[in-house]
Each structure stands twice: as structure tokens, then as C-alpha cells.
Amino acid sequence: MNQDYIKPDNWSIIEEGFDVNRVKSSESLFSIGNGAMGQRANFEEEYSGSTFQGSYIAGVYYPDKTRVGWWKNGYPEYFAKVLNAPNWIGINIQVNGESLDLFTCKKIENFRRELNMKKGWLSRSFKAILKNDIKVEVKTKRFLSLDLDEIGAIKYEVTPINSDAEIVFQPYIDSGITNEDTNWDDKFWDTLNVSHKNNQAFIEAKTMKTDFYTCTFMESQVFINGKSVLIEPNIQADSNVSIFSYSHHVKQGETYAIHKFGGYTVDRNHDKSQLVSVAKRVLETATEKGFSQLLEDQKQAWETIWSMSDITIEGDVKAQQGIRFNIFQLNQTYLGKDSRLNIGPKGFTGEKYGGSTYWDTEAYCIPFYMATKDQKVARSLLEYRYNHLDKAIENAEKLGFSNGAALYPMVTMNGEECHNEWEITFEEIHRNGAIAFAVYNYYKYTGDYSYIPEKGLEVLIGIARFWQQRATFSADKNKYVILGVTGPNEYENNVNNNFYTNYIAKWCINYALENIQKIKVEYPADYKRIMDKVNLSTPELNDWKKVADNMYFPFSEKHNVYLQQDGFLDKELIKVTDLDNSQRPINQKWSWDRILRSPYIKQADTLQGFYFFEDEFTNEELERHFDFYEPFTVHESSLSPCVHSIQAAKLGRMEQAYTFYLRTSRLDLDDYNHEVHEGLHITSMAGTWMSIVEGFGGMRVKNNTLYFEPKIPEQWKEYSFKVNFRNQILKVNVSKNQTHFQLEGTDSLQISVNSKMLTITPDNLVTI
Amino acid sequence: MNQDYIKPDNWSIIEEGFDVNRVKSSESLFSIGNGAMGQRANFEEEYSGSTFQGSYIAGVYYPDKTRVGWWKNGYPEYFAKVLNAPNWIGINIQVNGESLDLFTCKKIENFRRELNMKKGWLSRSFKAILKNDIKVEVKTKRFLSLDLDEIGAIKYEVTPINSDAEIVFQPYIDSGITNEDTNWDDKFWDTLNVSHKNNQAFIEAKTMKTDFYTCTFMESQVFINGKSVLIEPNIQADSNVSIFSYSHHVKQGETYAIHKFGGYTVDRNHDKSQLVSVAKRVLETATEKGFSQLLEDQKQAWETIWSMSDITIEGDVKAQQGIRFNIFQLNQTYLGKDSRLNIGPKGFTGEKYGGSTYWDTEAYCIPFYMATKDQKVARSLLEYRYNHLDKAIENAEKLGFSNGAALYPMVTMNGEECHNEWEITFEEIHRNGAIAFAVYNYYKYTGDYSYIPEKGLEVLIGIARFWQQRATFSADKNKYVILGVTGPNEYENNVNNNFYTNYIAKWCINYALENIQKIKVEYPADYKRIMDKVNLSTPELNDWKKVADNMYFPFSEKHNVYLQQDGFLDKELIKVTDLDNSQRPINQKWSWDRILRSPYIKQADTLQGFYFFEDEFTNEELERHFDFYEPFTVHESSLSPCVHSIQAAKLGRMEQAYTFYLRTSRLDLDDYNHEVHEGLHITSMAGTWMSIVEGFGGMRVKNNTLYFEPKIPEQWKEYSFKVNFRNQILKVNVSKNQTHFQLEGTDSLQISVNSKMLTITPDNLVTI
């Protein structure tokens, strides 16, 4: 762990005391979002110290010019990236003509920041002595409404403590923003119109190239000691800013407050000519309710979310805080309301990683959303890929594949590839497997087969075609090999026969073949429609089968393990524990070639295969592979600890499972990877959820039935979670010696606990 | 071949007819240089069509900010690149107020360009009808003086044909230039002073960051019908340009001419405060001689060069033209006068490849310079690397090596790495071997051992240390392996156990050990001095030996060949001849992953080892490996055909050897690789020389003796070359049935011809 300033608390993320060196880290940790937009926890008022300003609108991206030193054929010329959106939270504060700025003021006392996860708001309070010796007390509260997801609200209160003061609130909106990660110092926004009416201001702007039209808006109300006052604002506007100044002579001890409502309307949801009028309606609704009622609604909305997705942990505040932080951030990022959206690795908390969609969604996020939301949310995530199938086929064509073979991009926003490292873009092709696996996983969990004949099969066929073409027949081995790939462990590039890739390739082909057969028999109309489209011949299917049946898997007789890739045993097999600590993290200390020739594993690779396909291996095989590979694993990817936690729990190694759990659940809170200032690791947070439910709870789905093998870390008194299994809500509560199961609804449910089947009836607490 | 517009001629490169689409190609092909500076064949007068302006000063470079999409530890933050220097050749021409511009004029007749390689000048002539219907005849001649290597001279003649005309010559100098390949649109030059006196103008400028001070200068004389006339120029100057306008009413049929002298003085050779006064002296010398005398001197200087380095070919004009073009360009690029300089892959003809020094120098150029110049030129090239040893050690440290291990950069200008592709920068480490090999090769050819105790041994030790540390012990193989490398065949990245790399690594260690022993015994004082510096212990030497003695080489029993790398036989081994032509060149048609998993070889790799170390393999082994690898070789590197030509000749396959010879010698003239517009392939031109001398002539040095096995392609009547072997000049003349040897000087020389020893005495033509 690299930082320890977040106060342990069951329901809140709390920072006390102001430290300029923590500003960027806290801006990430205290981020807020509502699925439609989100923002880093930037201060409302001016801050002249080091900060990373970020406000993001879901689905609004920009095709930036690709920057590479050495061009390779097949790189995208432009790639979509998340775009910093106009600022609507800004409220500059003038106190007797001096700007309140925590970086320059004389003294700051009692600085406190709280992200209340139960109720969904962010607050800040402090006392500051300005350079002009005026001392003010400040309290702020901010949230992005879940109910009205185009708007957020801010309450900003200033009380001069040691004298009267002339205080000016300057709420503003500003479209003159850029990205931190801009490649060419390009401007991304074209401001079309800056307007205001009464207390409202609007900036209409569109993104360059992509032409996403947005209206950024605000309206403010001011109060003295809680009583609304009418102050005529002074209004300044230029080509991309609108500033309203509310000036008031505030008596010592009096509280001058502003309620600011603001947000975005976007042309994904409205006609672009209507953005201002919709914004007016939204502001009307919000101001009619007022800050307090909106806040109350917010609490209710979060209560609904928590009622389904909360995990409780007794006896370990840090673990409890960690899991709730993860669940909270996932829900802030994606609520499954719009199938055009997806889950970016950094959510709305930073710009890194360019696009929004990685294989993380399929491999890590879908199980969380399947179990804690209505199953149509997961289906919506699958449809996102179905809608991108044509682009995946185009992408494969760029790399020389044909006949409808589909290679999904490594990183995308709109279906097009966003990444340009050849060893990733062109070679980290296992991502295609995860997309097929998610189809399988969705059906396994939900029992909803309808998706496959309707949409999924076409995706499975495109992917199977890719694998068949991508494999090479090795005359030398008399097997099919897959050359030149990067596995999930990105600390190996351009290797041959990555076990995981070969395994999932074979699986994908077989799974596609199996479903083609099933649909042929059971859904003849769908079958005909699909075959008319994809033109599959028997010889082609035979070619697929030949590849699947004759896939090569590198294996060591000596160690009795599958090898991560050809040649793995040529490495100097020094365990991570024997590596000097000064060398860690290796991705910051070592040159790339040294990392590549080392045995060190960034994240589960062979073990990822054992995780996805655990039913195809025995526990002894898992144990042998875990013991062989984990000691070389540096867990420098956020996606690593959760899988290892689940597997350690499965092997009964609860101490190790617990250590991995803490690492995954507090990855950002404790900044294990030295990078939280860049944003949070949103997608791996779903892995944290899995490490409790699948790891400690031992939950699996087999033969349409939920299986549990509950375990509990020694450090915990008890823990509980809920899952939605095929529209039945089951609450599981695990303590040292017993497990309770409680079912909502009216129908009973058969489950297996520690290999014994039992029937749970609603409203009967079943204790094992 | 991709173009065929150069007229076959024994001594000249000739273009007839004007074609806008050939402008950039011809700008490369007709480049001129004198070792100290060089320039593309840009027109003197304005040209508004597509052009690539380039004038370069040896040793003047710029540390540009590295541009990469995805940063890796160990990349250079800045890297040195060749820098476009101020323009001194410019002469704009006004005819009745209209600018002469071949891109816009109405008609061009009789356009002809000639690069006379015998005499070292570039000429151009044409008739043009301007938009104002004035028809002019233009003749120009330009050269960069070999004797006065800071100056060049231009004669520009204009004759109005169809009427009188007001003609203005506007010679200018201009430091407001940029690079074609600028990464950030940076300005590279800081202009310090623009001044003029009488007919002379000077621009003092320095490069940003590197602070190379230069003075660009010019002086002009004007003539009517060959008679000097005094015309007072109108002078315009701004912050980085100085323009002199010489206006004259020229009668129909009269020839108005300007002689312009210009060039650079640089602070590598003079105190920076003296650059203008030195320039004045240079101009004084040049103008006193005048254009004609300078041109006569130029002819003499080239005669001296040709007398030693010419290769004649009878009966095949294109082959003759090709070899002379190669020899001419090599001599234009590097004359061995300054050990701070080296041979850039594009010489003074383009910007591509950033730095100036690649392993090309050691692997390809040194043999040419050893045989056609005084041997101190080759020694100077070795010293260049000795002078960079500390930086090579630093470079290795950045990649995690220690204890004086040296890794020479892949690309450099000043000893620092200039390249930032991890698979090249960090992994194409075989370059280190070529640098050691050149030390061996120099001693073998010249017999001058003194370089090794004086300087070479330290280089050999640093390199041996690198290889020992870079090898990994594979417990699985019970051998030392070298993981994660890129061999000379850059169409494979991050492979394990590249045969060539492993072989040269072993050789380097053994060669260092051998020389340590020899110097210990024969040069005890040097030995002590070196040991005091490098601190070599017996255990360390034992570690070296262990690696060398137990190096692993991948080998196929089935094919009875060494494998290019582990896993080579897993590829789909489809020969190049079975590849559809539409797929070629694969580096322009295929995505990188497809290239990597294909068997296709960019340039000699395993065969490069067989070339360097041919005495360690039998002819049968060579034949087997040639037959195995050549069919997969696409020769998409300029360095490929020459090695294959030499080996084909050695195997007696003269038709194939001849095809490769044409490809190497006319690579640029016929633009085999679709890229001549970017500049010429200078370093591979030395390979062309080798393909005649070593390939057809069969020349080798064994046991301090020259060996020959002369062969001749069927297409040729005879050919001849000269070599300087240990200060004795031997001329070899090969025809169908006999070979003549002729020796200059006073001492006799023992040589071996077709395995028979014979003694050649001076001035006795020996015929075999």
C-alpha cells in the first residue's frame, strides 16, 4: 500500500486535513457520477495548485489523431477517447476582493472531505484564513442526481468568522477546456452559443469531428442564513464562458450560501435544436424541488441500489469500506440504462486508456451486473458488442482476415480500434475470446437462451472464423499453433502458443459449433436467417473443427503444468519473493526487454483460463498451476488480485485469499499501484465483488442451479451479499459457523450448499 | 524495379524530360556532397510543386523530443537527428516580373539533368515558356568543392530566346528552414545575425539546444555573354533571409549568367567568433579562383578518388552505372577526414532514420573504406565507437546492466540512443556484435594490431560483459539462452535464441578472452593500464567462459539447419515465390502481426552469421542454409541483396548472384523499394562494392594473405577493381577466361588465386 490517509468508515470515504500532495489523488477517490455523467472531485472555487480537472459525459468522445513514433500498417489513424466536457461546477469566491484559493491562502483549518456512499453525495468543509486575514468557514455539498440524470446540484456556504466581508459568488460555466492527454494540443470543443436568461446560463457546444451537440447549463439561488435573497447578478460572458456574480456584504457570523444547479443535455437523448429548452425544463424541475428535496431523492435512489447490491462485512471496517467503495463506483459509472454505453476502465474519474470498452467488461463486469441488477442490463452489455460486429469484421479485414472473421478491438468507444501498440492492438487477441465467453456466461447465469439465436450466434460465428484463420498449422508439431500473441499477462509480447489464448480459441470454436447445431434444431427460423447472412458451408465448419480438435497446448512433463507459452521454462525462474523490493513495481523500474524476458506475470494468464473454465480442470490441477504461476505474479494489473483471491479461497487458502481481497478492494483507496491520481480502476472493482461472492461465498452456477461453498476470512465476524438469480433475490449471510439464506418473492429456490441440495422458501431464513 | 527513367551511361546519371512526379526521386538521386556537407538536388530557382528541401552539414544535429504513443522505461527522452541546414543554393529568377517556376510555366522543353560522377558536378538545362510567353533557355551547373569543403559553386545561365527581357537574379541565403520530419513543428535554428558586405552575405545561426554555431554565406558574380559585368544589387534582408537582386535588361539571344559561391563555416572547425571572417577568407579563395578553376580542381580531386576506388565493368552499362553510382555516393558522404563523423544510412540525401550511425558502418562500410582508402580511415571509424564507449556503458545501465557492460545504441549521432521502438532499441542487440566484429575485421585486413591494445580491447571487454549479463541460464535446456531479441531480420521481434545473435555473442566473448590473453603477454603496459580501468577478475572471466562454452543454438535435425530462432518451424513455410505478387512488399501490404508470424525474412539473418563467420562453416553447410532461408527472404532491406549476392557467387550460382548484384547496385536508381524520394541508401552501397570484390572477385583475407577466386557474370565482358592491401595497391582485372593482377609500388606481394599461391611483382601484369 502506498497511502493511508482515508479514514476507515463503514459508509463514507473521509479525508481530514489539507495536503496539496493529495489533491489529485483525492480528486480521483472522491469522484461522483450517475451513469450519464461524472466528474473528478475538483473544487468548485479557484485552485491554483496542481490539479487534474475532469468532467465527463457518457458517450461523448473524440477521434484524436493517433500519435506513434513508428507507424505500422493497421494502426487506427484516429482513435476515440473520452473527452473532458465543459465545466459547470465552477463557483469562484471573492472575499473582500481576494479570490478564495486553498493553494494560496494563509492557513487552512479543519479541512474535511466526505464522500457519503450511502446517500450519494460529496461534501467538503474547512476554515481558511485568506491573505487579507479574513477568516471564513466553508461548507459544500455536491451530488449528481440519479433520478434527473442530466443535472447535479451544489450547495456552497461561506461564513466570515472574524469580520464582516464583501463576498461574491461567481458561478460559471466554461467550454474552454482541454484534455490532460491531448496529443497535439488540439481544441476539441466548438462553442456555438453562449446565452443567459434570468438566473440561467447556457453554453451550446459541439465536439469537433464527432459533432456531439451538448448544452451545458446552470442556475443559481443565493441565501443568507438559510433565507432566500434576491440579488441581481452581474453577468459577464465571452466566447466560451458565462459568469454570474452575486455580491453581498456579509456580516461576521452570517452564512452566505449559493445553491447551484447545472449539468448537460446531449443530442444522444434529445434533438440537437432542443438542448437549451430541455435544459430549461430540467432546471425548472430541479429548482422547483430545491436542493434539499433533490438530496432526499438522491438518498432514496441510492437506498434502492444498495438494497440490491450492498455487501456487508462485520468486524473489519477497512474491508467493509473497500467493498462498498467498489460497488458505489461501479454504480456511479454504469447503470445499464443505455446499450450504447459501456464501462470504461477509469469510468468518469480520469482520461487514461483512451476508449471506454475493454475486455474487462465481459471478463469482470458482467457477472456483477447480472447478479445485482435486472438481467436486461447484462443483455444490454452483450448487445453493445453485437451492434459493433460489423466494425469488428472491418477491423479483422484490416489485419488481413476475410470471410466475416471478426476481431473486436482491444479498446473502443464506437466499435473502432482505439489503440496503437502492435503487440496489443494486433496481438492481444484473446479479448475476442472473452466476448464469446460472456455470451456463454450470460446464458449460464440467466437461463435466457433467446439472446443467442437472436444476436449472439452471429458474434460467435465471427469470432470462431477469426480463430480458425488465425491459427497456423505447424508441420513440425502436427498441430495447430497460434503464433505471435500477447496473453492477458501483458508482460509477455509476441509469444507463441499462449496457453490461455489457445484454450479460449478452441473453446470459442467448439461453443460456436455447439450453438449452431442447437439453433439449427431448436430455432429453425433464426437458423435460416443467420445462415442466409453468414454463408457458412460444411467444409468451413470442418476447417473450424480441425483447428479445435488439433490445437496445441504447451505442457511441461517435468512440472506437470501447462506452460504459459512456448519457451517459458527458459526463463530464470526467480520467485517474486526473492526479488529485491527496490525493483518493484517492475513496470516502473525495469526496461521493457527486461520485463519481457523475466518470468514475472502482470495478471492471471494461465490461471485466467483456469478461472473461466474451472469445470474442465480438477482441483489438483488448479492447485498445481496456482503454485507454479502465482509465485511469479507481480499483480501489477488491477485485474490480477481478484482472480487470485477467488482461486486461493477455492483452494482453502483463506489467509492468502484475504490478502488478495484487501488488495483488490482497497487498490485505489490505498493506491497500491502508485497511480490513483490518474483515476480509479473501475472495471477491476467488479472483480472485487466476485472475490467475495465467488471467492468467499463460493457461489457458482451449475446446471441452472446456484451452488455455494461459503468460507469466511478469519478477520471477519460475518458478511452478507444478495444476488438476483433469474429474478429471484437471495440474500446470503455467512458467519464463522453458519450461513443463512433468505429468499425474497413468492417462489421457492433449489440451491446447493457444500454439495448438498436444499430448497429455500421465501421469508424462511435457512441456516446451515 | 519501380522506375526506369535514368538513362544508362557509364559515368553519368542522366534524366531527360521533366515530370513533376519524379522531382522528389531525382532530388535524391542527383544529390551532391563532399563529406563535410551535402544536399538534395533541389532547384536553385523557386519551385512551387512538391519537393523535399534538404541541405545538411556533417555533424550538425538536433536533439528532438521523442515522440511515442506508449512510453517505455529506457526510451531516450530526446534523440539526435540530422538537421536541415540553412539554404545557400537559392537563386530566384524573375523574367519580366514573373518568377521562373517549373511547376507553373507554360511549357518545358529539353529538360535534362546530369550528375557527372567522373568530375563531380550536377548540371541542368531546359527551355521554358513562362506564363508571360517569354521563352528562356536555362543552363546550370553546381558542385560542392572537395578541396575547399566549406564551399560550393553554382553557375546559372539564362538566355531569353524569343524577345528581350528584364531578368533579375535573386541569389539568397535563408535560415528560416525546418525539417520534413519535425515531431512538434519545432524551430531548430536560432538566427543570430544577418549581415552583408559588398557582394557577400552572411547568416550566423546556431542550432537550438545543441548550440552548433554556423555561418551560411554567399557571394555572386554576374556575366553577360561570358563577360563579367558590374551590377549593383538591390539588397533585402530580414530576420533570417538575405536576398541580393541583380537586375538586367537582357537582349534576345544574350546569355545572362550568375556565378554563386556559398556554403557553411561551422564551429566544429573554427572558433565560433571567427565564422564570418573564415567565411570571408573562403569566399576570397573561391572567387579568386573563379568558377572554372574550381570546377577544374573538382575534376582533379575526383580523379584521385576514382583512381583508387573505381570499378570498371565492360559489356553492361547499367551494371557499370550502378557500381559507380554507389562508389560516388559513398565518397560524397564520408571521406574519413574526421573521426567525429560517421556514415548515415541516408548520407546527405534525406532525413529518415534520425541519427547518423547504425551497425551498417561496421558490418558493411568498413571493408569498402579499408580497401579503397588509407587504412587510417577505417581506424577512425573504429575510434568513433571507442569515443562513445562511456555512453554505451551508460546506455546499458539504463537497461539494468552493470559493471561496465556496454550496449552501443541502435542509432546514434553522439553516442546516445536515438531510437524508441522497444523491439529495436532494447532488443536488436546484435548490433553490439558487429562493433566487436569490425575490430577483428580491421586487424585481419590491415594487420594493424596496435588498435586493439590502445583502444579496441576496452570496447571488446564492455561488449563481452554485456553478452555475459544478457544471457540467461535455462535450467530446462541446461544451456545459456538469449531471450527476447530482434535479429538482423527485423520481421521477427522479441524472439528467443536468434541463431545469429547467440553466435555473435559467443564469438564476442571468445574474441575478447583471446585478446585479453594476447595483450597480457605481448603488451603488458597496455594490459596493466586497461585492467586498472576495467577491473576484471578471474571469476568474472570464468563467468564469460561459461556462457560462451554453453551457448544454445536452435537446430533442426530434420532439415539439418540451424534455426533462425526458437519455433521457426512452427510457421507456415510458404516460399516467397509462392506468394501472390499483390502481397509484396509485405511491409507495405501486411499488418505487423502478420509479418511477424510469417516465415518471411527482411534481410540476411542466419546467413549474416554465415557471411561473417564463413570460415567456421563448410560450403555444404552454407549451401544448405542458403537453400533453406533464401526462399523465404523478401529482401525488403537495402542490406539484403549484397550478402546474398556474395554467397550465391561463392556457391557458383552466378545467375542468381548477378540478379542480386543488380538489385543492390541499382536499388535507388531503379527504386526497388518504393522509397527513393526519401533519400538514398548510402550504407548498403558499400555492400554493392563487396558483392563485386568479395562476391565475383572472391577476395578474402586469410593468414595475412589476399585470396581470390574470380568469377564473372555471363552478362559481362570483363570487370576490374583495385584494393589497398596493407599499403600495397593491387589492381584486379577479371574477364571470361583470365584474370590479370597488377601491383603498384616497389614491393612484391604473395596472393592466392583459386587456392594456388603466387607472387606478384610491381609493374608486371600477371595473368591467370
Interface residues (C-beta under 8 A of the other chain):
Chain A: T66 R67 V68 G69 W70 K72 N73 G74 K398 L399 G400 N420 E421 W422 E423 F426 E427 T472 F473 S474 A475 D476 K477 V481 L483 G484 N493 N494 V495 N496 N497 K558 D566 G567 L569 D570 K571 E572 L573 N587 Q588 K589 W590 S591 W592 D593 R594 L596 R597
Chain B: T66 R67 V68 G69 W70 K72 N73 G74 K398 L399 G400 N420 E421 W422 E423 F426 E427 T472 F473 S474 A475 D476 K477 V481 L483 G484 N493 N494 V495 N496 N497 K558 D566 G567 L569 D570 K571 E572 L573 N587 Q588 K589 W590 S591 W592 D593 R594 L596 R597
